[in-house]
Amino acid sequence: MLILSCPSKLQLLEGMLKKCLPQALAVHGAVMNINRGNPVGHEVIVDSWPKFKAILTRPRREVVSDDSDHYVNVYAAFYHDPNVYRTLMLDTDAVNWAQSFRIHGNQDGIYKVFQDSATSKHEPLSVTSYITYTHPNPSILPEYQLEPGFTMSSLNASHVDLLNETWNYGGNEQSRHYLASVVQHFFTTCVMDTDCQPISWSTMDFLGAMANTYTLPSHRGKHYSAMTMRALAMKVHAAGYPVYGNVALSNVHMQKIHEHRGYQKLSELYHICFHAKM
């Protein structure tokens, strides 16, 4: 196991991972963020260098002060050899099984190895899978007009409580801390009403994915989500990130919307593996 900390090696790694897209989307997004200031304090682990066979990104140990905080304790994984990845997952220097954490990745072995590793350690686990959609050129996405007095803007710290209250996975102090970090460090877009209050928004997460999109119930049916998603995708694309997001398997309505807008559906699912330390 090696911690890759040299800036020139990390820049080289970013280019190597770009050639492994779309399977390496989550790790590639994490490495891009590391190479652009590393705002959330992540680091890269490889089995060897430069011919790595498995890679993990994770928060540095000093970043996660609360062992139960799976919002901040986010890993991303990618491998060329599943057996090498399995060895990395069982290495307690690579994965801190004393903490709650999430591992993200677009390869089926991500969750299969996680299940095997957790079972061998008698650790609790759960896995949720999503459909990943990418878009090569967000400038061709449909455009819609805002109502008079409404504006397109970005979220700020004063909006974090609203995000936390409306997010399906929010409503607690850990989720609030996570959303505050997202708003502070990553791309966001929102539609502001005439009182300069956000009524619809989209955010980018720690791994470069377009994640939290929401419109207040009283403002739905007016294409506001499409506006914020397009604006965010344009920001992400302009900064050199792949444009991608994940949709729940059960959310057929959003799947149809993405496909209607020209998003491309990946053949492999996106897996989020959750370990809750009791």
Buried (B, 14 or more C-beta within 10 A) or exposed (E): EEEBEEEEBBEBBBEBBBEBEBBBBBBBBBBBBBEEEBEBBBBBBBBEBEEBBBBBBBBEEEBBEBEEBBBBBBBBBBBBEBEBBBBBBBBEEBBBBEBBBBBBBBBEBBBBBBBBBBEEBEBEBEBBBBBBBBBEEBEEBEEEEBEEEBEBBBBEEEBBEBBBEBBEEBEEEBBBBBBBBBBBBBBBBBBBBEEEEBBBBBBBBBBBBBBBBBBBEEBEEBBBBBBBBBBBBBBBBEEEBBBBBBBEEEEEEBBEBBEEBBBBEBEBBBBBBBBBBE
